[in-house]
């Protein structure tokens, strides 16, 4: 397997070179226009891949803005394997969750570039919440949890994705 270095300038070239060949449609103007004009064939199979959450405390950025609402996507095998070769994880295995969370959190408030430095500066309660949220979303496929009322011992479900108490 040949390893390639990708830069912003040659990314489009690599994507075109590795794209599967498309059969031209007979008498179609799309065939003459090339693959860039082909319509997207994205199919929706009913699989939910992104989940909203609300942090218990919130991330405070350099300007003092608190970011509590965010979005996490489902993890891929690559997401789980990539931290294993990260030097920070090799030096300190506890850093694995920081790298992993930084890969699957797609948005945190107005921040769309969530990197390991952002996760590092989160409060421990928020990181623990995100670790549990990650486990629930990727292992069980949902964000609901069965709970029992300590007073009446009635059972019900709560959504762990950040809904406020009393909301349905």
C-alpha positions in Angstrom: 0.0 0.0 0.0 1.4 3.3 -1.0 1.2 6.2 1.4 0.3 9.6 0.0 0.7 13.1 1.4 -2.3 15.2 0.8 -2.2 19.0 0.6 -5.0 21.4 -0.1 -3.7 21.9 -3.6 -3.8 18.3 -4.7 -6.7 16.9 -2.8 -9.2 17.5 -5.6 -6.8 15.8 -8.0 -6.5 12.7 -5.8 -10.2 12.5 -5.3 -10.8 12.6 -9.0 -8.1 10.0 -9.7 -9.5 7.6 -7.1 -13.2 8.1 -7.9 -14.9 5.0 -9.4 -15.6 5.2 -13.1 -19.2 6.2 -14.0 -20.9 4.8 -17.0 -22.1 7.5 -19.4 -25.8 7.7 -20.0 -26.8 7.5 -23.7 -27.7 10.9 -25.2 -27.2 12.6 -21.9 -25.7 16.1 -21.5 -24.4 15.0 -18.1 -22.1 12.5 -19.7 -20.5 15.3 -21.8 -20.2 17.6 -18.8 -18.2 15.0 -16.8 -18.5 13.6 -13.3 -18.6 17.0 -11.6 -22.1 17.6 -13.1 -23.5 14.2 -12.0 -26.2 14.5 -9.3 -25.5 13.2 -5.8 -26.8 9.7 -5.1 -26.9 10.1 -1.4 -29.5 7.8 -0.1 -31.3 8.1 3.3 -31.6 4.7 4.9 -33.1 6.1 8.1 -29.8 5.9 9.9 -29.3 8.8 12.4 -25.6 9.7 12.3 -25.5 13.0 14.3 -26.7 13.6 17.8 -27.2 16.9 19.7 -26.1 17.3 23.2 -26.0 19.9 26.0 -23.0 20.0 28.3 -23.7 20.1 32.1 -21.3 23.0 32.6 -20.2 24.2 29.2 -16.9 25.0 27.5 -15.6 28.5 28.1 -13.6 29.9 25.1 -10.8 32.5 25.2 -13.3 35.4 24.9 -15.3 34.1 27.9 -18.2 32.7 25.8 -19.9 29.6 27.2 -20.7 26.9 24.7 -23.1 24.2 25.9 -24.9 22.9 22.9 -23.1 20.7 20.4 -23.3 17.8 17.9 -21.5 14.5 17.9 -21.5 12.1 14.9 -21.2 8.4 15.0 -17.7 7.1 15.2 -16.1 5.2 12.3 -13.5 2.4 12.6 -10.9 4.9 11.5 -11.9 7.3 14.4 -11.2 4.4 16.8 -8.0 3.4 15.2 -6.4 6.8 14.6 -5.7 7.6 18.3 -3.7 4.4 18.7 -0.9 5.9 16.5 -1.1 9.3 18.1 2.1 10.1 20.0 0.2 11.9 22.7 -1.8 8.7 23.3 1.3 6.5 23.3 2.9 8.7 25.9 -0.3 8.9 28.0 -3.0 6.3 27.3 -5.5 8.5 29.2 -5.3 11.0 26.4 -7.1 8.6 24.1 -10.6 9.9 25.0 -9.5 13.5 24.3 -8.3 12.6 20.8 -11.3 10.4 20.1 -13.9 13.0 21.3 -12.1 15.7 19.3 -12.7 13.6 16.1 -16.4 13.0 16.6 -17.6 16.3 18.0 -18.6 18.2 14.9 -19.9 21.4 16.6 -19.7 23.0 20.0 -21.8 26.2 20.2 -20.4 28.4 17.4 -17.2 26.4 17.3 -17.0 24.1 14.2 -13.3 23.3 14.5 -13.3 21.1 17.6 -9.7 19.8 18.2 -7.9 18.2 21.1 -7.0 21.5 22.6 -10.7 22.4 23.0 -11.5 19.1 24.7 -8.4 19.5 26.9 -9.8 22.8 28.3 -13.3 21.4 29.1 -14.3 20.8 32.7 -13.9 17.2 33.9 -17.7 16.8 34.3 -18.3 17.8 30.7 -15.6 15.3 29.5 -17.2 12.6 31.6 -20.6 13.4 30.1 -19.2 13.3 26.6 -17.5 10.0 27.2 -20.8 8.5 28.4 -22.7 10.1 25.5 -20.1 8.6 23.1 -20.5 5.2 24.6 -24.3 5.3 24.4 -24.5 6.6 20.9 -21.9 4.3 19.4 -22.7 1.1 21.4 -26.4 1.2 21.9 -27.4 3.5 19.0 -29.6 5.8 21.0 -29.5 8.5 23.6 -32.4 7.3 25.8 -31.8 5.7 29.2 -34.3 3.9 31.5 -34.4 5.4 35.0 -36.5 4.8 38.1 -37.9 7.5 40.3 -36.3 7.3 43.8 -39.6 8.5 45.4 -42.4 6.6 43.7 -40.2 3.9 42.1 -42.0 4.5 38.7 -39.9 3.7 35.6 -39.5 6.1 32.7 -37.1 7.1 30.0 -35.0 10.2 29.7 -33.1 11.6 26.7 -29.5 12.1 27.5 -28.9 14.3 24.5 -29.4 17.5 26.4 -33.1 17.9 26.9 -34.2 20.0 29.9 -35.9 18.2 32.8 -39.7 18.1 32.2 -39.5 18.5 28.4 -40.7 15.7 26.2 
